[in-house]
């Protein structure tokens, strides 16, 4: 289908032979307005023997300027632009068709409207608003310019004599004559615009019809869609009929019955296995709960044992502290007794210094007391360190 689409779009290349230079088309559209405006200018400067006022030249020039702007939106120029960019048009048409492809049965076509695509594409070629008012704009501007020109050349009619009044009337008539040139120019441009507008639209419509005929095989029509759906429905009805024929045979019902029985047997087996699995699961859960209860009881027993151990350790610590206190008290008493003993010995030595033998005994006793005192202090320090 893609190859047929590319081949169909390639056939549109026949339009490329009709390409024109759009600059020449633009010059052709503005040729008559330019020549007419030049004719009035020659009359104004005196080359041609007819009188044209400066106000008429200005107003005609304004209409000529509008004609230059509107010329690009004329149908003739739009048709030339379309033919010039045919390749780009083919690419956009290809993309438009590819985005809206729809398969019905074995055929694939675009489920979109060619006319909608052409409407959107033509709006990008030119401005339809300018094209729609072009034919009525030029004569309207010509009539407006005529009234403006008459208003500018209208005399005051303040003369008291018949000769002066006749002169003012002659000025009025000459001003009216040159003012009508603006209307003539506007009507001439309107006729020129309509001619090229209709001619360009006819050429554009002819090209579009050619493209539409060449690409008709790529788009679904309403009749083709209805026919395709009808064919698909008939095909489906045939399938349904064949299926009912198969259903109506005894062999099918036997196979269906056998299949249902096998399915029910499988369901029974599944239910049996599921019941056994539930039963085993309940037993495992019960065993787990019993083990958890036993572990909780053991944990409570361990807590009680731990509390007893803490109580015994606290009692042991209290007894040890009381023992240390008593031993410190006894050591303090021993130190005081030793001090008293030393003081008594010193007094004795001071009072009895006669016998050298006694002095030796006293000294030996002092040394013994000092050793006892030092050992006592070491014992007290060790007891303090243990506390």
Secondary structure, DSSP 8 states (H G I E B T S, - for coil): -HHHHHHHHHGGGGGGGG---HHHHHHHHTHHHHHHHHHHHHHHHTSSSS---HHHHHHHHHHHHHHHHHGGGSHHHHHHHHHHTHHHHHHHHHHHHHHTEEEETTEEEE-S-HHHHHHHHHHHHS-HHHHHHHHHHHHHHHHHHHHHHHHHH-------SHHHHHHHHHHHHHHHHHHHHHHHHHHHHHHHHHHHHHHHHHHHHHHHHHHHHHTGGGB--HHHHHHHHHHHHHHHHHHHHHHHHHHTSHHHHHHHHHHHHHHHHHHHHHHHHHHHHHHHHHHHHHHHHHHHHHHHHHHHHHHHHHHHHHHHHHHHHHHHHHHHHHHHHHHHHHHHHHHHHHHHHHHHHHH--S-HHHHHHHHHHHHHHHHHHHHHHHHHHHHHHH-
